[in-house]
Amino acid sequence: MQYKRNQNTNLQHTANSKRKNEQLNQILMQPKFDEAEAKRYVLNHYMSRMQQDVNELKVQYEFLQVLNHQQRKNWINNCLR
């Protein structure tokens, strides 16, 4: 089940990367720079990255929940430098 979810996530990331590259090419190949379109591109790019970062923090949080207090302290001291 987790493998299938990971596979779907990877396919989505590949499709998103292709779409982002196409959007970037479209912005850069225009005869005149469209600042509004560039801002939309940057905003969309960083919003998706922000969601990935939030998801990563959620996984780390869930991982820490299975550790006891001392294990949490050790993990934080050794892994979050």
N, CA, C and O atoms as a printed pandas DataFrame, in Angstrom:
     atom_number atom_name residue_name chain_id  residue_number  x_coord  y_coord  z_coord
0              1         N          MET        A               1    0.831   -1.191    0.000
1              2        CA          MET        A               1    0.000    0.000    0.000
2              3         C          MET        A               1    0.874    1.253    0.000
3              4         O          MET        A               1    0.655    2.169   -0.792
4              5         N          GLN        A               2    1.874    1.286    0.902
5              6        CA          GLN        A               2    2.776    2.443    0.966
6              7         C          GLN        A               2    3.566    2.567   -0.336
7              8         O          GLN        A               2    3.791    3.676   -0.821
8              9         N          TYR        A               3    3.986    1.441   -0.901
9             10        CA          TYR        A               3    4.722    1.459   -2.164
10            11         C          TYR        A               3    3.885    2.108   -3.254
11            12         O          TYR        A               3    4.381    2.929   -4.025
12            13         N          LYS        A               4    2.610    1.732   -3.311
13            14        CA          LYS        A               4    1.704    2.284   -4.326
14            15         C          LYS        A               4    1.557    3.792   -4.138
15            16         O          LYS        A               4    1.563    4.545   -5.112
16            17         N          ARG        A               5    1.426    4.234   -2.886
17            18        CA          ARG        A               5    1.322    5.670   -2.599
18            19         C          ARG        A               5    2.587    6.403   -3.025
19            20         O          ARG        A               5    2.523    7.473   -3.630
20            21         N          ASN        A               6    3.737    5.816   -2.704
21            22        CA          ASN        A               6    5.012    6.423   -3.093
22            23         C          ASN        A               6    5.163    6.492   -4.607
23            24         O          ASN        A               6    5.663    7.478   -5.148
24            25         N          GLN        A               7    4.727    5.441   -5.278
25            26        CA          GLN        A               7    4.797    5.409   -6.736
26            27         C          GLN        A               7    3.919    6.510   -7.329
27            28         O          GLN        A               7    4.338    7.208   -8.253
28            29         N          ASN        A               8    2.713    6.668   -6.808
29            30        CA          ASN        A               8    1.817    7.723   -7.282
30            31         C          ASN        A               8    2.401    9.100   -7.004
31            32         O          ASN        A               8    2.304    9.998   -7.841
32            33         N          THR        A               9    3.004    9.268   -5.841
33            34        CA          THR        A               9    3.630   10.543   -5.495
34            35         C          THR        A               9    4.765   10.859   -6.457
35            36         O          THR        A               9    4.900   11.996   -6.908
36            37         N          ASN        A              10    5.580    9.860   -6.773
37            38        CA          ASN        A              10    6.683   10.069   -7.717
38            39         C          ASN        A              10    6.169   10.453   -9.094
39            40         O          ASN        A              10    6.744   11.324   -9.748
40            41         N          LEU        A              11    5.104    9.822   -9.539
41            42        CA          LEU        A              11    4.519   10.168  -10.833
42            43         C          LEU        A              11    3.987   11.596  -10.828
43            44         O          LEU        A              11    4.131   12.317  -11.815
44            45         N          GLN        A              12    3.376   12.006   -9.722
45            46        CA          GLN        A              12    2.873   13.373   -9.610
46            47         C          GLN        A              12    4.020   14.372   -9.637
47            48         O          GLN        A              12    3.916   15.412  -10.286
48            49         N          HIS        A              13    5.113   14.071   -8.940
49            50        CA          HIS        A              13    6.274   14.966   -8.927
50            51         C          HIS        A              13    6.860   15.109  -10.332
51            52         O          HIS        A              13    7.251   16.205  -10.734
52            53         N          THR        A              14    6.920   14.004  -11.075
53            54        CA          THR        A              14    7.447   14.046  -12.436
54            55         C          THR        A              14    6.562   14.911  -13.323
55            56         O          THR        A              14    7.061   15.729  -14.095
56            57         N          ALA        A              15    5.255   14.732  -13.215
57            58        CA          ALA        A              15    4.324   15.538  -14.005
58            59         C          ALA        A              15    4.413   17.006  -13.615
59            60         O          ALA        A              15    4.384   17.881  -14.481
60            61         N          ASN        A              16    4.522   17.283  -12.318
61            62        CA          ASN        A              16    4.641   18.666  -11.856
62            63         C          ASN        A              16    5.928   19.308  -12.355
63            64         O          ASN        A              16    5.923   20.473  -12.751
64            65         N          SER        A              17    7.020   18.569  -12.342
65            66        CA          SER        A              17    8.298   19.102  -12.823
66            67         C          SER        A              17    8.221   19.439  -14.306
67            68         O          SER        A              17    8.714   20.479  -14.742
68            69         N          LYS        A              18    7.608   18.564  -15.063
69            70        CA          LYS        A              18    7.461   18.808  -16.502
70            71         C          LYS        A              18    6.607   20.053  -16.739
71            72         O          LYS        A              18    6.936   20.887  -17.583
72            73         N          ARG        A              19    5.512   20.172  -15.992
73            74        CA          ARG        A              19    4.631   21.327  -16.137
74            75         C          ARG        A              19    5.358   22.612  -15.758
75            76         O          ARG        A              19    5.225   23.627  -16.442
76            77         N          LYS        A              20    6.127   22.574  -14.668
77            78        CA          LYS        A              20    6.885   23.759  -14.243
78            79         C          LYS        A              20    7.906   24.166  -15.295
79            80         O          LYS        A              20    8.068   25.352  -15.582
80            81         N          ASN        A              21    8.594   23.185  -15.870
81            82        CA          ASN        A              21    9.570   23.496  -16.916
82            83         C          ASN        A              21    8.901   24.118  -18.128
83            84         O          ASN        A              21    9.434   25.057  -18.718
84            85         N          GLU        A              22    7.744   23.608  -18.502
85            86        CA          GLU        A              22    7.010   24.175  -19.630
86            87         C          GLU        A              22    6.590   25.611  -19.333
87            88         O          GLU        A              22    6.695   26.484  -20.195
88            89         N          GLN        A              23    6.111   25.854  -18.105
89            90        CA          GLN        A              23    5.718   27.209  -17.728
90            91         C          GLN        A              23    6.916   28.149  -17.736
91            92         O          GLN        A              23    6.814   29.281  -18.209
92            93         N          LEU        A              24    8.027   27.696  -17.226
93            94        CA          LEU        A              24    9.231   28.518  -17.194
94            95         C          LEU        A              24    9.706   28.836  -18.608
95            96         O          LEU        A              24   10.055   29.977  -18.908
96            97         N          ASN        A              25    9.717   27.834  -19.467
97            98        CA          ASN        A              25   10.100   28.066  -20.862
98            99         C          ASN        A              25    9.180   29.079  -21.525
99           100         O          ASN        A              25    9.630   29.943  -22.277
100          101         N          GLN        A              26    7.894   28.967  -21.243
101          102        CA          GLN        A              26    6.930   29.894  -21.835
102          103         C          GLN        A              26    7.218   31.329  -21.387
103          104         O          GLN        A              26    7.145   32.258  -22.191
104          105         N          ILE        A              27    7.540   31.507  -20.122
105          106        CA          ILE        A              27    7.855   32.846  -19.602
106          107         C          ILE        A              27    9.125   33.386  -20.255
107          108         O          ILE        A              27    9.166   34.541  -20.680
108          109         N          LEU        A              28   10.148   32.561  -20.334
109          110        CA          LEU        A              28   11.447   33.015  -20.817
110          111         C          LEU        A              28   11.506   33.206  -22.328
111          112         O          LEU        A              28   12.344   33.963  -22.820
112          113         N          MET        A              29   10.641   32.540  -23.063
113          114        CA          MET        A              29   10.694   32.611  -24.521
114          115         C          MET        A              29    9.802   33.706  -25.107
115          116         O          MET        A              29    9.792   33.910  -26.321
116          117         N          GLN        A              30    9.065   34.401  -24.271
117          118        CA          GLN        A              30    8.204   35.479  -24.764
118          119         C          GLN        A              30    9.058   36.646  -25.261
119          120         O          GLN        A              30   10.143   36.888  -24.733
120          121         N          PRO        A              31    8.572   37.370  -26.274
121          122        CA          PRO        A              31    9.339   38.516  -26.770
122          123         C          PRO        A              31    9.480   39.629  -25.724
123          124         O          PRO        A              31   10.447   40.390  -25.736
124          125         N          LYS        A              32    8.492   39.707  -24.818
125          126        CA          LYS        A              32    8.526   40.726  -23.771
126          127         C          LYS        A              32    8.324   40.028  -22.424
127          128         O          LYS        A              32    7.488   39.133  -22.303
128          129         N          PHE        A              33    9.093   40.442  -21.416
129          130        CA          PHE        A              33    8.995   39.830  -20.092
130          131         C          PHE        A              33    7.663   40.188  -19.449
131          132         O          PHE        A              33    7.311   41.363  -19.341
132          133         N          ASP        A              34    6.924   39.168  -19.023
133          134        CA          ASP        A              34    5.632   39.355  -18.365
134          135         C          ASP        A              34    5.833   39.169  -16.860
135          136         O          ASP        A              34    5.868   38.043  -16.363
136          137         N          GLU        A              35    5.966   40.283  -16.146
137          138        CA          GLU        A              35    6.259   40.223  -14.715
138          139         C          GLU        A              35    5.134   39.553  -13.935
139          140         O          GLU        A              35    5.396   38.804  -12.994
140          141         N          ALA        A              36    3.891   39.811  -14.311
141          142        CA          ALA        A              36    2.755   39.201  -13.610
142          143         C          ALA        A              36    2.795   37.679  -13.754
143          144         O          ALA        A              36    2.550   36.952  -12.791
144          145         N          GLU        A              37    3.100   37.208  -14.949
145          146        CA          GLU        A              37    3.191   35.759  -15.176
146          147         C          GLU        A              37    4.370   35.165  -14.403
147          148         O          GLU        A              37    4.271   34.062  -13.864
148          149         N          ALA        A              38    5.466   35.886  -14.351
149          150        CA          ALA        A              38    6.633   35.427  -13.596
150          151         C          ALA        A              38    6.304   35.332  -12.109
151          152         O          ALA        A              38    6.711   34.380  -11.443
152          153         N          LYS        A              39    5.576   36.307  -11.590
153          154        CA          LYS        A              39    5.187   36.277  -10.178
154          155         C          LYS        A              39    4.262   35.099   -9.889
155          156         O          LYS        A              39    4.386   34.448   -8.851
156          157         N          ARG        A              40    3.334   34.825  -10.807
157          158        CA          ARG        A              40    2.443   33.666  -10.631
158          159         C          ARG        A              40    3.256   32.371  -10.606
159          160         O          ARG        A              40    3.014   31.486   -9.786
160          161         N          TYR        A              41    4.217   32.280  -11.513
161          162        CA          TYR        A              41    5.068   31.086  -11.568
162          163         C          TYR        A              41    5.826   30.903  -10.250
163          164         O          TYR        A              41    5.837   29.812   -9.680
164          165         N          VAL        A              42    6.452   31.967   -9.778
165          166        CA          VAL        A              42    7.240   31.887   -8.543
166          167         C          VAL        A              42    6.342   31.546   -7.361
167          168         O          VAL        A              42    6.701   30.711   -6.531
168          169         N          LEU        A              43    5.188   32.180   -7.278
169          170        CA          LEU        A              43    4.259   31.907   -6.184
170          171         C          LEU        A              43    3.830   30.444   -6.193
171          172         O          LEU        A              43    3.845   29.790   -5.150
172          173         N          ASN        A              44    3.452   29.929   -7.346
173          174        CA          ASN        A              44    3.046   28.522   -7.441
174          175         C          ASN        A              44    4.197   27.589   -7.088
175          176         O          ASN        A              44    3.998   26.574   -6.421
176          177         N          HIS        A              45    5.395   27.933   -7.534
177          178        CA          HIS        A              45    6.567   27.101   -7.252
178          179         C          HIS        A              45    6.832   27.032   -5.749
179          180         O          HIS        A              45    7.060   25.950   -5.208
180          181         N          TYR        A              46    6.803   28.162   -5.087
181          182        CA          TYR        A              46    7.113   28.165   -3.659
182          183         C          TYR        A              46    5.969   27.620   -2.813
183          184         O          TYR        A              46    6.215   27.065   -1.742
184          185         N          MET        A              47    4.747   27.760   -3.259
185          186        CA          MET        A              47    3.619   27.193   -2.511
186          187         C          MET        A              47    3.701   25.672   -2.518
187          188         O          MET        A              47    3.460   25.037   -1.491
188          189         N          SER        A              48    4.036   25.083   -3.653
189          190        CA          SER        A              48    4.144   23.620   -3.694
190          191         C          SER        A              48    5.334   23.154   -2.855
191          192         O          SER        A              48    5.257   22.114   -2.201
192          193         N          ARG        A              49    6.421   23.904   -2.869
193          194        CA          ARG        A              49    7.584   23.554   -2.049
194          195         C          ARG        A              49    7.242   23.669   -0.567
195          196         O          ARG        A              49    7.679   22.859    0.250
196          197         N          MET        A              50    6.453   24.689   -0.237
197          198        CA          MET        A              50    6.058   24.861    1.157
198          199         C          MET        A              50    5.247   23.651    1.620
199          200         O          MET        A              50    5.441   23.168    2.736
200          201         N          GLN        A              51    4.342   23.161    0.776
201          202        CA          GLN        A              51    3.538   21.999    1.150
202          203         C          GLN        A              51    4.426   20.775    1.339
203          204         O          GLN        A              51    4.192   19.978    2.248
204          205         N          GLN        A              52    5.431   20.616    0.500
205          206        CA          GLN        A              52    6.364   19.497    0.660
206          207         C          GLN        A              52    7.108   19.605    1.987
207          208         O          GLN        A              52    7.310   18.602    2.672
208          209         N          ASP        A              53    7.512   20.810    2.345
209          210        CA          ASP        A              53    8.210   21.014    3.618
210          211         C          ASP        A              53    7.297   20.718    4.804
211          212         O          ASP        A              53    7.731   20.120    5.789
212          213         N          VAL        A              54    6.044   21.131    4.712
213          214        CA          VAL        A              54    5.076   20.847    5.778
214          215         C          VAL        A              54    4.880   19.338    5.901
215          216         O          VAL        A              54    4.843   18.804    7.010
216          217         N          ASN        A              55    4.756   18.659    4.781
217          218        CA          ASN        A              55    4.600   17.199    4.804
218          219         C          ASN        A              55    5.813   16.522    5.435
219          220         O          ASN        A              55    5.671   15.555    6.183
220          221         N          GLU        A              56    6.998   17.031    5.132
221          222        CA          GLU        A              56    8.219   16.471    5.717
222          223         C          GLU        A              56    8.242   16.671    7.232
223          224         O          GLU        A              56    8.614   15.761    7.973
224          225         N          LEU        A              57    7.851   17.845    7.686
225          226        CA          LEU        A              57    7.788   18.098    9.127
226          227         C          LEU        A              57    6.772   17.185    9.806
227          228         O          LEU        A              57    6.992   16.722   10.925
228          229         N          LYS        A              58    5.669   16.932    9.126
229          230        CA          LYS        A              58    4.640   16.052    9.684
230          231         C          LYS        A              58    5.189   14.635    9.863
231          232         O          LYS        A              58    4.926   13.991   10.879
232          233         N          VAL        A              59    5.941   14.155    8.892
233          234        CA          VAL        A              59    6.542   12.821    8.986
234          235         C          VAL        A              59    7.528   12.774   10.148
235          236         O          VAL        A              59    7.545   11.811   10.915
236          237         N          GLN        A              60    8.351   13.817   10.278
237          238        CA          GLN        A              60    9.301   13.860   11.391
238          239         C          GLN        A              60    8.568   13.876   12.729
239          240         O          GLN        A              60    8.972   13.194   13.672
240          241         N          TYR        A              61    7.500   14.648   12.809
241          242        CA          TYR        A              61    6.705   14.710   14.037
242          243         C          TYR        A              61    6.142   13.330   14.372
243          244         O          TYR        A              61    6.237   12.877   15.513
244          245         N          GLU        A              62    5.557   12.663   13.378
245          246        CA          GLU        A              62    4.981   11.338   13.608
246          247         C          GLU        A              62    6.060   10.339   14.035
247          248         O          GLU        A              62    5.817    9.481   14.884
248          249         N          PHE        A              63    7.235   10.454   13.452
249          250        CA          PHE        A              63    8.351    9.590   13.846
250          251         C          PHE        A              63    8.704    9.809   15.313
251          252         O          PHE        A              63    8.896    8.849   16.060
252          253         N          LEU        A              64    8.788   11.057   15.719
253          254        CA          LEU        A              64    9.164   11.363   17.102
254          255         C          LEU        A              64    8.134   10.854   18.107
255          256         O          LEU        A              64    8.476   10.601   19.263
256          257         N          GLN        A              65    6.894   10.704   17.689
257          258        CA          GLN        A              65    5.851   10.260   18.604
258          259         C          GLN        A              65    6.051    8.826   19.069
259          260         O          GLN        A              65    5.533    8.443   20.118
260          261         N          VAL        A              66    6.790    8.025   18.312
261          262        CA          VAL        A              66    7.010    6.634   18.719
262          263         C          VAL        A              66    8.240    6.480   19.608
263          264         O          VAL        A              66    8.499    5.395   20.128
264          265         N          LEU        A              67    8.999    7.561   19.783
265          266        CA          LEU        A              67   10.189    7.516   20.632
266          267         C          LEU        A              67    9.856    7.945   22.054
267          268         O          LEU        A              67    8.930    8.722   22.285
268          269         N          ASN        A              68   10.627    7.426   22.998
269          270        CA          ASN        A              68   10.449    7.909   24.373
270          271         C          ASN        A              68   11.178    9.252   24.519
271          272         O          ASN        A              68   11.841    9.712   23.589
272          273         N          HIS        A              69   11.048    9.863   25.681
273          274        CA          HIS        A              69   11.592   11.207   25.895
274          275         C          HIS        A              69   13.096   11.278   25.628
275          276         O          HIS        A              69   13.565   12.189   24.946
276          277         N          GLN        A              70   13.844   10.328   26.160
277          278        CA          GLN        A              70   15.304   10.337   25.973
278          279         C          GLN        A              70   15.677   10.126   24.507
279          280         O          GLN        A              70   16.585   10.781   23.997
280          281         N          GLN        A              71   14.986    9.225   23.839
281          282        CA          GLN        A              71   15.257    8.984   22.421
282          283         C          GLN        A              71   14.975   10.238   21.593
283          284         O          GLN        A              71   15.721   10.554   20.667
284          285         N          ARG        A              72   13.901   10.946   21.928
285          286        CA          ARG        A              72   13.586   12.201   21.228
286          287         C          ARG        A              72   14.708   13.210   21.399
287          288         O          ARG        A              72   15.159   13.818   20.428
288          289         N          LYS        A              73   15.157   13.387   22.639
289          290        CA          LYS        A              73   16.237   14.339   22.905
290          291         C          LYS        A              73   17.486   13.958   22.116
291          292         O          LYS        A              73   18.125   14.816   21.506
292          293         N          ASN        A              74   17.831   12.671   22.129
293          294        CA          ASN        A              74   19.007   12.212   21.386
294          295         C          ASN        A              74   18.855   12.460   19.890
295          296         O          ASN        A              74   19.785   12.935   19.237
296          297         N          TRP        A              75   17.696   12.141   19.356
297          298        CA          TRP        A              75   17.464   12.326   17.918
298          299         C          TRP        A              75   17.562   13.803   17.550
299          300         O          TRP        A              75   18.207   14.160   16.564
300          301         N          ILE        A              76   16.930   14.650   18.333
301          302        CA          ILE        A              76   16.962   16.087   18.050
302          303         C          ILE        A              76   18.391   16.618   18.154
303          304         O          ILE        A              76   18.829   17.381   17.292
304          305         N          ASN        A              77   19.115   16.226   19.193
305          306        CA          ASN        A              77   20.495   16.699   19.366
306          307         C          ASN        A              77   21.426   16.211   18.261
307          308         O          ASN        A              77   22.338   16.933   17.859
308          309         N          ASN        A              78   21.208   15.004   17.771
309          310        CA          ASN        A              78   22.106   14.433   16.765
310          311         C          ASN        A              78   21.689   14.710   15.326
311          312         O          ASN        A              78   22.537   14.741   14.434
312          313         N          CYS        A              79   20.416   14.909   15.092
313          314        CA          CYS        A              79   19.933   15.011   13.711
314          315         C          CYS        A              79   19.504   16.416   13.299
315          316         O          CYS        A              79   19.399   16.699   12.105
316          317         N          LEU        A              80   19.259   17.278   14.241
317          318        CA          LEU        A              80   18.796   18.628   13.893
318          319         C          LEU        A              80   19.849   19.675   14.232
319          320         O          LEU        A              80   19.562   20.650   14.926
320          321         N          ARG        A              81   21.031   19.478   13.756
321          322        CA          ARG        A              81   22.107   20.452   14.001
322          323         C          ARG        A              81   22.162   21.460   12.912
323          324         O          ARG        A              81   23.003   22.359   12.945
